[in-house]
Amino acid sequence: MEIPYTVTARKDTGLFNSKVGIWLFLASEVMLFGGLFSGYVFLRIYADYPWPERALPIVPGLINTFVLIGSSVTVVFAWAALKMREWRKFQIYMGITIACAGMFMVLKGIEYKAKLEHQAVRMDDFAIIEGHAHYAAIGDDGKLIHADTKAKAKKMGGSGEKPFKANAILFKPDTVDFSVARAHEPWVEAVLEQAAKRKAQLLTAENLFLYGSIEDYAGTEDAPLSSKERASKEAALVTKYANAEDKVERKFGESSLFIPARTALSYDLIKKARAAYVGGRSHNAAARTAILKDNWEKVKAERPDDKYWEQAPDTKIDAATQLDEQFDSEGNCTAGSKVMSVISTLSFKMDPPQPIVISRGWVKRPVKAKEGKAELRDDTSFNAGEGEGSAQGLMDSSLILAVDAIDLRWMVQKAEEAGKEPLEVIEKSWIFSEGNKNHKYYKRIWKSHKARIAALEEKLLEDYGRDKEGNPKRVPTETDRYRVAWQDLVHYARADQQEGRPLRPGDPGYDELRPKFWNGFAGPNHKDEEIHDLHAFPELEIPHEKVALQSMFTPKWNTYYAVYFTITGLHGLHVIGGAIVLGYYLFFSKGLYRRNPEWLANRVEVGGLFWHFVDLVWIFLFPILYLM
């Protein structure tokens, strides 16, 4: 049976089957992107922090807009060429369409790369600093060296290790405690790799017995082990294995483990310890259930005529307390106990103590020097130890940036909420204080910025005048007033370093020094020779305790970038999917063209409708994300 209207359209509607299908599909796509756009609008309107404005480079987005519009035109030409049975023209136009899709994705990749390399820091006073992290290495004395290459680091007293981005925490531990249940393998391997580079080892400090079964721990009901018998059993294992030259873990039961002192850390060891931990926890969970069940049966037997016996106080017992009662005052399991102690943490001593570079993203909470501890999100703990000769714990962990933007809007918002004068709060902030060794340079930048904004106010007043109440009709926005963008930094640096004397707002040629619309294709270019010579992007060392949040421009940074990557990423997948379909028509449809060119034309028309939808989505995306 032949399905009608697969090639020939209905005479009454002019539609064929696949065209109806694509319109239904596009209706669902409209609902998908409509929901995402609506969510963006509501998030922006009700944001409780200054929403990023003009945060994306306009030029690549503008080029991509024209690229997609051009590709929508060429896909129509390709369809028209098929209708006129001109295969060669179809190939040319469809090739241009796919090339446009490739150009779009290349530009989007450049834009994404710039975001994923751009560092942002929110300080504890709500100032936001943007820039590119410098590189650093660890010297032979364990201190931080500012160097971006191995050769430079070695020349400055380093060991020749590859420098790392100076947005990490440097911690010198005596011991490192790993959670048996949650230790994250990549982080464990990173610690091991760094210790090996610095010729240090992570070794267990004492003999460990990890019991995974009650039989190994307390024996059986027929032959229970007392605490003394278990201690004797452990001592025998120590005598047998602890002095062996090869410090490896030893199995002494089906799921129990003996780890001699000075056994080296490995993730494989943690996995074996985890198996014992899970076995012990599983047994104790069953024991806890049995204890509760026995207690309920006892209460019910004592109240045979009470239909509300479940509400009796005796039924509400703490199972954890019941478990604790299975141990004596020294923590040893009593004879015939139903439960056993489990070890949830493996502690390793670093021999000798060496600094470890910890990503700030790994840290559970800010590291404080006085606490002598750094806790990671997988419950790993770096401990400095106590007493003379102990490791010093938190070392110099300043976040070193080449600054290309200073955003003070959130600080102003918080100042206004507290009823304080914004400018006073700004000028008392850390970045302009003597705690910042470059505070004089930043004060000069802020002075130049205030002068430019004052000149902008005068110009707006001159151009637009005042309203009936005497207020200026147009004033600089909050973004203009309190955000010093990279274009501003370059502008002020050029003005300060003019031959003769520095230029100020109102001087001839001052405005011409500002970077033009097309400068900085994907954002600030820190490698630009002129900008490098101007020192327009000043270095800033932010003390660790001043950093409230740091991130690249990723979804972690704020809601704006979460929405940006979600919508543009989804749109990019549509571009790739559409290009694959159109590419199939270009490279693999010659046979269908020879058999039934009208059927191929219908397919290209359907693909073209999807491509027009992709173009339309971008036409909405560009102004909402890039211009507003």
Secondary structure by P-SEA (a helix, b strand, c coil): ccccccccccccccccaaaaaaaaaaaaaaaaaaaaaaaaaaaaaacccccccccccaaaaaaaaaaaaaaaaaaaaaaaaaaaccaaaaaaaaaaaaaaaaaaaaaaaaaaaaaaabbbbbccccbbbbbbbbbbbbcccccccccccaaaaaaacccccccccccbbbbbccbbbbccccccaaaaaaaaaaaaaacbbbbbcbbbbbbcccccccccccbbbcaaaaaaaaaaaaaaccccccbbbbbccccbbbbcccccccaaaaaaaaaaaaaaaaaaaaaaaaaaaaaaaaaaaaccccccccccccccccaaaaaaacccccccccccccbbbbbcbbbbbcccbbbbbbbccccccccccccccccccccbbbbbccccccccccccccccccccbbbaaaaaaaaaaacccaaaaaaacccccccccaaaaaaaaaaaaaaaaaaaaaaaaaaccccccccccccccccccccccaaaaaaaaaaaacccccccccccccccccccccccccccccccaaaaaaccbbbbbbccccccccccccccccaaaaaaaaaaaaaaaaaaaaaaaaaaaacccaaaaaacaaaaaaaaaaaaaaaaaaaaaaaaaaaacccc
